[in-house]
Amino acid sequence: MLGHEEFGLGAAALALPALSIAQYGPVQSLNVSVAASIAMYEYHRQHPLSI
């Protein structure tokens, strides 16, 4: 799930198991498209297509 950039995820979604992207410094969130691309990259890295 990707949350709203201003309001985040709702309470019901926050109660579910989730992963987070480690960040350093004062930034507490990522643009939703950046977060999605990081998650997709990592999934592809761990599950490469066999050709």
CYANA upper distance limits for C-alpha pairs under 8 A (distance plus 0.5 A):
  2 LEU  CA      8 GLY  CA      8.49
  2 LEU  CA      9 LEU  CA      7.89
  2 LEU  CA     32 VAL  CA      6.98
  2 LEU  CA     35 ALA  CA      8.48
  2 LEU  CA     36 ALA  CA      7.89
  3 GLY  CA      7 PHE  CA      7.91
  3 GLY  CA      8 GLY  CA      4.99
  3 GLY  CA      9 LEU  CA      5.11
  3 GLY  CA     32 VAL  CA      7.66
  4 HIS  CA      8 GLY  CA      5.08
  4 HIS  CA      9 LEU  CA      6.92
  4 HIS  CA     32 VAL  CA      8.07
  5 GLU  CA     31 ASN  CA      7.10
  5 GLU  CA     32 VAL  CA      6.90
  9 LEU  CA     13 ALA  CA      6.48
  9 LEU  CA     14 LEU  CA      6.81
 10 GLY  CA     14 LEU  CA      6.81
 11 ALA  CA     15 ALA  CA      6.95
 12 ALA  CA     16 LEU  CA      7.67
 14 LEU  CA     18 ALA  CA      8.45
 21 ILE  CA     35 ALA  CA      8.27
 23 GLN  CA     27 VAL  CA      7.74
 23 GLN  CA     28 GLN  CA      7.96
 30 LEU  CA     34 VAL  CA      6.86
 30 LEU  CA     35 ALA  CA      6.38
 31 ASN  CA     35 ALA  CA      6.75
 32 VAL  CA     36 ALA  CA      6.62
 33 SER  CA     37 SER  CA      6.68
 34 VAL  CA     38 ILE  CA      6.75
 35 ALA  CA     39 ALA  CA      6.77
 36 ALA  CA     40 MET  CA      6.63
 37 SER  CA     41 TYR  CA      6.50
 38 ILE  CA     42 GLU  CA      6.70
 39 ALA  CA     43 TYR  CA      6.67
 40 MET  CA     44 HIS  CA      6.63
 41 TYR  CA     45 ARG  CA      6.57
 42 GLU  CA     46 GLN  CA      6.73
 43 TYR  CA     47 HIS  CA      6.49
 44 HIS  CA     48 PRO  CA      5.90
 44 HIS  CA     49 LEU  CA      8.35
